[in-house]
Structure formats: structure tokens, C-alpha cells
Amino acid sequence: MGELAVHSVLVTGANRGIGLGLVQHFLGLPKPPKWVFAGCRDPKGQRAQELQRLASKHPNLLILALEVTDPASVKAAAARVGEHVGGSGLTLLINNAGILGNNTIHNETLEDMSRVYTTNTIGPMLMGQVFLPLLKKAAQASPGSGLSCSKAAIVNMSSGGGSIERVTLWDLFPTVSYRCSKAALNMLTRCQSLGYREHGILCVTLHPGWVQTDMGNSGSEKPSLTVDGSVGGMLKVLSSLSEKDTGTFLDWEGKVVPW
């Protein structure tokens, strides 16, 4: 298992937490991607200051205005990415953008559940559809017949909270919409893996662990896993994936998470 080597990568929700950590780690690889695209809602806003600082130091980092729930925004982002990658296509799409939603089974609402589903499940579906032509280009430009993250891949950031068998950390996070949206995201990943396999695109869903982020710290207890630890582990996992792993649900250590 070697270092992850990709020509280009797009990370959504890249201005903080795991998304920002992914961008930092990709830029710090011995052989960084030619292009690192960081998607966030407001590239010029205060919450994107760290991304702006990184972009001033790394000419291969491009910050994209991207709202994953807005089809027009997704299409505009795809056009910008296409201008830069050309015939090489987009190697790796990481659907990391997500929201929590704090309602329980007792007070969940139509509005809240719809909002969370739209970001956490429908957003990754739209991203996959719109960026499919660029992912297909990357797969076609890569030698070999097998699947890998160095060829073309979609990585959906899920959660152990979406595991129907485990229902991880229920006592701390009895959030209905978030858990249901991540369980649905897992099924979307399976569907993408079956639908996109013929195009040479690997699809996998990852549980990053209970991480020290704004979302992870929102409960009464605090997680022990750092962003660096989670992201470093996930990149090692991505570097090892092959055709047998497409459509699977894995954690940051490469262990299979039950559906």
C-alpha cells in the first residue's frame, strides 16, 4: 500500500472540520494532486479564511463557490473544474458537506428532515450526476482495467450514526434526520457503485470516526479522535481500495462498518 496518488480531487464542505483537513492533507502529500478543488458556500467569507490562506501558498488549490443543494451551483462548479482539468477529468470526488439537525423522534419536523436530507443525501446524488462526465474522462485516461481512487472514484462521507445495526452513539446523539440521511447516503453509494462501475468509477462510503469537529463536539461528551488522525487514516484507506471494495461501508481504519 503506497501513498494516494491522484491527478485531481474535489472536496465539498471544505472550509472547516474534516473537509478542511482533507484539503490540507492532499496539499501535503509527497506527490500532491495537480488540482485540489475546495468547495464551500462562501469562498470569500470569514469561515473560509483558512482556505484563503492555503490558496495564497498553494497555486494548485482552487476554492469553488459550491452549494450542493443548488443544481445551478453544482453545474457552475463542474464547469469551472472542467476548465482546469480538461481531458484529464476529475479523479476523486469527496462528498463531505453535511449538516447535523438536532431534533429527536419526539420533535422532528417535515421542514428539518427535508433540509437535512437535501444536503446529506440529495446533494451527493446531484454531485455524482453532474460530475459524472469528468469522472468518466479520468477513468478513460487511466491505464488498466481495475477500479481505484487513483483512477476515478466517488467517496461519500457517511457516519456510524447511519449504521442501522449499530446506531452509534444514540444516547449522545438521538438525532433522527441525520441518522436517516446517512443511512440513505449509504444506499445511494451502493446504487452509485452499481450504476457507475461500467464507467470505471469506484464508489465507497466512509465513517470518519467520532472526530473533534464542530459537529462532533456538539454532544455532552467530547471525542478523542483528531481531524488529523481521522483524515490521515482515511487517506491510507483510500490508497488501498480496489475493485473488490466498491460499494462498501468502511471506517477510517479500513474496517467494515455494518449497514
C-alpha positions in Angstrom: 0.0 0.0 0.0 1.6 3.3 -1.1 0.7 6.9 -0.9 -2.5 8.0 -2.5 -1.7 9.5 -5.9 -4.4 11.4 -7.7 -4.3 13.9 -10.6 -7.2 16.0 -9.2 -9.6 16.0 -6.2 -12.7 17.9 -5.2 -13.8 18.1 -1.6 -17.2 19.6 -0.7 -17.7 21.3 2.7 -14.0 22.1 2.6 -13.9 25.3 4.8 -13.7 23.6 8.2 -13.5 20.3 10.0 -12.9 17.1 8.1 -13.2 18.9 4.7 -10.5 21.4 5.6 -8.4 18.5 7.0 -8.7 16.6 3.7 -7.6 19.7 1.7 -4.6 20.2 4.0 -3.6 16.5 3.8 -3.9 16.4 0.0 -1.7 19.5 -0.3 0.8 18.0 2.0 1.3 14.7 0.1 4.7 13.9 -1.3 3.1 14.0 -4.7 0.2 16.3 -4.3 -2.6 16.4 -6.9 -2.2 18.8 -9.8 -5.5 20.3 -8.8 -7.2 20.4 -5.4 -10.7 21.9 -5.6 -12.2 23.1 -2.3 -16.0 23.6 -2.4 -17.7 25.8 0.1 -20.8 28.1 0.2 -18.9 31.4 0.6 -15.3 31.3 -0.6 -14.7 34.9 0.3 -16.4 34.8 3.7 -14.9 34.7 7.2 -15.5 31.0 7.6 -13.2 30.3 4.6 -10.2 32.3 5.9 -8.0 29.2 6.4 -8.8 28.1 2.8 -7.9 31.5 1.5 -4.6 31.4 3.4 -3.8 28.0 2.0 -4.7 29.1 -1.6 -2.3 32.0 -1.3 0.5 29.5 -0.7 -0.6 26.7 -3.0 -1.2 27.5 -6.6 -2.8 24.1 -7.2 -5.6 24.9 -4.7 -8.8 26.4 -6.2 -11.6 27.5 -4.0 -15.1 27.0 -5.6 -18.4 28.6 -4.6 -20.5 25.5 -4.2 -23.9 24.9 -2.6 -24.5 21.2 -3.1 -28.3 21.6 -2.7 -28.5 24.0 -5.7 -28.3 22.3 -9.1 -27.2 25.6 -10.8 -24.4 26.0 -8.3 -23.3 22.4 -8.8 -23.3 22.8 -12.6 -21.3 26.0 -12.4 -18.7 24.3 -10.2 -18.4 21.4 -12.6 -17.8 23.9 -15.5 -15.0 25.6 -13.6 -13.4 22.2 -12.7 -13.7 21.2 -16.3 -11.9 24.3 -17.5 -8.9 23.4 -15.3 -8.7 19.6 -15.7 -9.6 19.4 -19.4 -9.3 15.9 -20.9 -7.7 14.5 -17.8 -11.1 14.7 -16.0 -11.7 14.7 -12.2 -10.0 11.8 -10.4 -11.6 11.9 -7.0 -14.9 13.4 -5.8 -15.3 13.5 -2.0 -18.8 14.4 -0.9 -18.1 15.7 2.6 -20.6 18.5 3.0 -23.2 17.7 5.6 -25.4 19.1 8.4 -26.5 17.6 11.7 -30.0 18.6 12.6 -30.7 18.4 16.3 -34.3 17.2 16.5 -35.3 13.9 18.2 -38.0 11.4 17.3 -40.4 13.4 19.5 -40.0 16.8 17.8 -38.7 16.0 14.3 -40.4 18.1 11.6 -41.1 17.9 7.9 -39.0 21.0 7.3 -36.0 19.9 9.3 -35.9 16.4 7.9 -36.2 17.7 4.4 -33.4 20.2 4.9 -31.0 17.6 6.3 -31.9 15.0 3.6 -31.4 17.6 0.9 -27.8 18.4 2.0 -26.7 15.0 3.2 -28.3 12.7 0.6 -29.6 14.6 -2.4 -26.5 16.8 -2.5 -24.2 13.8 -3.1 -26.6 12.4 -5.6 -26.6 15.6 -7.6 -22.8 15.9 -7.4 -22.4 12.4 -8.7 -24.7 13.1 -11.6 -23.2 16.4 -12.7 -19.6 15.4 -12.2 -20.0 12.0 -13.9 -18.7 13.2 -17.3 -15.5 14.5 -15.6 -15.1 11.3 -13.6 -15.6 9.2 -16.8 -12.9 11.2 -18.5 -10.5 10.4 -15.6 -11.3 6.7 -15.8 -10.8 6.6 -19.6 -7.5 8.5 -19.3 -6.1 6.0 -16.7 -4.4 2.8 -17.8 -5.6 -0.6 -16.5 -9.0 -2.2 -16.1 -9.3 -2.3 -12.3 -11.0 0.3 -10.0 -9.1 2.5 -7.7 -9.1 6.0 -6.2 -6.1 6.9 -8.4 -8.3 6.1 -11.5 -11.7 7.6 -10.7 -13.8 7.5 -7.5 -16.7 8.9 -5.5 -16.2 8.9 -1.8 -19.3 9.7 0.3 -18.7 10.8 3.9 -21.2 8.9 6.0 -21.3 8.1 9.7 -21.5 5.2 12.1 -24.7 7.0 13.1 -26.2 5.9 9.8 -25.5 2.2 10.6 -28.9 0.6 11.1 -27.2 -2.3 13.0 -25.1 -0.2 15.3 -27.0 3.1 15.7 -23.7 4.5 17.0 -23.7 7.0 20.0 -27.5 7.0 20.2 -27.5 8.2 23.8 -25.4 11.2 22.9 -26.9 12.0 19.5 -30.6 10.9 19.3 -30.9 12.9 16.0 -33.4 11.3 13.7 -32.9 13.3 10.4 -29.1 13.0 10.4 -29.1 9.2 11.0 -31.8 8.6 8.4 -30.0 10.8 5.9 -26.7 8.9 6.4 -28.4 5.5 6.1 -29.9 6.8 2.8 -26.5 8.0 1.7 -25.1 4.5 2.3 -27.8 3.1 -0.1 -27.0 5.9 -2.6 -23.4 4.7 -2.5 -24.4 1.2 -3.3 -26.6 2.4 -6.1 -23.7 4.6 -7.5 -21.3 1.7 -7.3 -23.6 -0.5 -9.4 -24.6 2.3 -11.8 -21.1 3.7 -12.3 -19.0 0.5 -12.3 -19.2 0.2 -16.1 -17.6 3.6 -16.4 -14.6 2.6 -14.3 -15.6 4.6 -11.2 -15.1 3.2 -7.7 -17.7 4.3 -5.1 -17.3 3.9 -1.4 -18.9 5.4 1.8 -16.7 6.2 4.8 -17.3 6.6 8.5 -14.6 9.1 9.6 -15.0 8.2 13.3 -16.2 10.4 16.1 -14.0 13.4 15.4 -13.1 16.7 17.2 -15.1 19.0 14.9 -17.9 21.5 15.4 -20.4 18.6 14.7 -18.5 16.0 16.8 -18.1 18.3 19.7 -21.9 19.2 19.8 -22.7 16.5 22.4 -22.2 16.4 26.1 -19.1 14.2 25.8 -16.1 15.1 23.6 -14.4 12.8 21.1 -10.8 11.7 21.3 -10.1 11.3 17.6 -8.5 14.4 16.0 -9.2 15.6 12.4 -5.6 14.8 11.5 -5.9 11.3 12.8 -9.2 10.7 11.0 -8.1 12.2 7.7 -4.7 10.5 7.8 -6.4 7.2 8.3 -9.0 7.7 5.6 -6.3 8.6 3.0 -4.5 5.4 3.8 -7.7 3.5 3.3 -8.4 5.3 0.0 -4.9 4.4 -1.2 -5.6 0.7 -0.6 -9.0 0.4 -2.3 -9.6 -1.8 -5.3 -12.4 -3.2 -7.3 -13.5 -5.6 -4.5 -14.1 -2.6 -2.3 -16.6 -0.6 -4.5 -20.0 -0.2 -2.8 -18.6 -0.9 0.7 -19.0 1.0 4.0 -15.6 1.3 5.8 -14.3 3.3 8.7 -11.1 5.5 8.9 -9.1 2.4 9.8 -10.4 0.3 6.9 -12.7 -1.8 9.0 -16.1 -2.8 7.5 -19.0 -1.0 9.2 -22.3 -2.9 9.2 -25.1 -1.4 7.2 
